[in-house]
Amino acid sequence: MAQYQNIFTQVQVEGPAYAGVPLRPGSSPRETQTTFNYWLGKIGDAQVGPVYLGFTGVCSILCGFVAIEIIGLNMSASVDWSPIEFVHQFSWLALEPPKPEYGLTIPPLKEGGWWLRAGFFMTVSIALWWVRTYRRSRELGMGTHVSWAFASAIFL
């Protein structure tokens, strides 16, 4: 089936919603709701959905959210919860790693423990997203080359 695609097009073609690659028997179902977004249609396909996250996708998003929440809340706490100071000093705010004297022990939260926890949750999030991409490509009968390219980027 031919598709019309053009970057920054003034003509938006909106046909019936495309359900995606056919699933193999026994595969987990996708979310079937699709919507069309006018502004996405300005730069390409306006269809949003169907979306399938699955267990690993949901866990990945949750772990990433926890990591970003740890970083953001610690940065806010370092400026005494002032939104104006947060924006003003944003470029200089950081979640600092533990000092060398702690070695391989787990430091207190205020002295680098939050940095370790944020790093753990972000690492788990990225690893789970890789598992998701690999499993989805296998379930859809596609090649796993994108997953292995992502793994190579993670390794670097």
Number of C-alpha atoms within 10 A of each C-alpha: 2 4 7 10 14 14 10 13 12 10 11 18 13 13 8 7 16 11 15 10 9 8 14 11 8 7 10 12 12 15 13 11 11 15 11 15 12 14 11 14 21 16 15 17 20 18 18 14 17 15 14 14 16 16 10 18 18 16 17 25 18 15 21 23 16 17 22 16 13 19 21 16 12 20 20 18 12 15 17 11 13 12 11 10 13 19 12 12 13 13 8 8 17 14 20 16 15 21 10 7 8 12 9 8 9 13 18 11 12 13 15 17 18 21 21 17 17 21 18 14 20 21 17 18 24 18 15 21 22 21 17 21 19 20 16 19 16 12 15 13 13 12 11 14 11 14 19 14 11 16 16 10 9 12 7 6
